[in-house]
Amino acid sequence: MQKLQLLAKRAIPALILLYISTLLAQSAHPLLIKWSSQLSYLPLIALAIAGLIALQFSRSRMALFSLMLMLPYAAQLWPEISWLQLQAPPLSLLLMACMVWLIWDKDRGFALPNALLSIAQISLAAAVIYFVFQQLSAQPLDWLANLIAWLPQLHLSAFSPLETGLYAGLLMIALVRVALSPSNNHCALFVSLLLLPMLQYPGKQQLLIGQLAILTIAIVFLIGVIMDSHNMAFRDELTGIPSRRALMQYVQTLGKKYVVVMADIDHFKSFNDTYGHDVGDQVLRLVASRMTKVTGGGKAFRYGGEEFTIIFPRKEPGEIKAHLEALREDIANYQMVIRSPDRPAKKTKQTAQSRSKAKPKPTTSSGKQSVQVTCSFGAAQRSQTSSEFMAVMKQADLALYDAKKAGRNCVKIRA
Ligand SMILES: Nc1nc2c(ncn2[C@@H]2O[C@H](COP(=O)(O)OP(=O)(O)OP(=O)(O)O)[C@@H](O)[C@H]2O)c(=O)[nH]1
């Protein structure tokens, strides 16, 4: 469900861009036509810039995509380059097969062995689709025409049923990858696949449609890289929630009234000793996702280790206590389903003690196990004596210490 939400969040702006560029191209406004002939190199420049920036961020697949996308556009721009003028199968279909292969691969960089491997893989993908195309084009394909009749006729209608079917099939294969791993990078690559057939749209607006498609792709690539670098800077790598750096940025925006909460998972060292660090990581992720669901206007950050910070802007302790209690209960009652640890638990004195605290359930036949953890919370508000953020945080830390001393799994507030 979370993956679907993420995919929708990333794909919807891209689809809107796709729709606008298609509408623009189909309108064939005189200004656009004029612009199209005067700035015919602009899409190549935009792709080159997007590719170079992608390279700077080690997005080698995006850089390769940019390079490959130049080919069908160059074929339109310079019809005299005969080796680019593939008719059956169209060049963009071969490129799409290569790109779908790459989207299932990973960013390998351009070191010689990896570059050779990528070239071998994409050549194989192109050869396979070439072979499939040759085989199928000799067959009667009424069944395929019927099968794809329901597809939106937006920009594929100008292609033969076989081409449309192969484009759609390859897109579905890529979509599975994006749905399984909906990163900014994959969404950007997928959008370029969606737009790729537009580069070989037959008809008199071919160049204009190709230009708008490429500019859209370059923009989507740049947005993908910018969003990725923003995430790298401000999201915690393990849990995906805002990091300590994001917290420090956020406190600049706080007014004179706010509450700082420090939260800490109880007995987490014992938990790690019992289940191993990998399971500890899974639990950290699950706890983090509960922390972000805090109600009452709180915003959660991973402060570091097994510690989290929650800020309630414009609130007083009395207003947040119930929300913290609800969060504490929510975490304590949450049956966290985890993949079973690969390595056996260490048999230490501490381990035996922690078993009762972490309440493990027997491993199920699916190799999954459910565990529960608790958290302690300490809160403090900005006051005359603690007006600096770090001073308020120190007070919240002391309150957390009070909560630990009081037996853990509770909320303490420093006046
Ligand atoms: N798996 C995992 N463990 C972490 C991570 N960061 C910190 N830890 C562990 O968290 C544990 C924190 O232990 P302590 O500070 O001793 O506290 P505790 O065992 O939670 O005990 P109390 O806080 O007193 O309830 C250490 O064992 C760290 O190794 C992480 O990113 N992943």
The ligand as an ORCA input file, in Angstrom:
! r2SCAN-3c Opt
* xyz 0 1
  N      20.022     -2.353     14.619
  C      20.439     -1.130     14.925
  N      20.823     -0.846     16.175
  C      21.201      0.398     16.459
  C      21.235      1.422     15.495
  N      21.671      2.559     16.100
  C      21.905      2.264     17.375
  N      21.620      0.963     17.625
  C      21.761      0.209     18.863
  O      20.919      0.734     19.850
  C      21.442      0.314     21.114
  C      21.242      1.423     22.126
  O      21.538      0.879     23.352
  P      21.567      1.706     24.708
  O      21.865      3.159     24.411
  O      22.511      1.001     25.611
  O      20.119      1.674     25.264
  P      19.037      0.547     25.363
  O      19.575     -0.839     25.300
  O      17.974      0.890     24.365
  O      18.494      0.726     26.813
  P      17.568      1.869     27.373
  O      17.652      3.035     26.434
  O      18.134      2.187     28.716
  O      16.200      1.307     27.471
  C      22.904     -0.039     20.879
  O      23.083     -1.435     21.035
  C      23.154      0.325     19.431
  O      24.022     -0.567     18.773
  C      20.847      1.088     14.156
  O      20.866      1.912     13.249
  N      20.460     -0.193     13.929
*
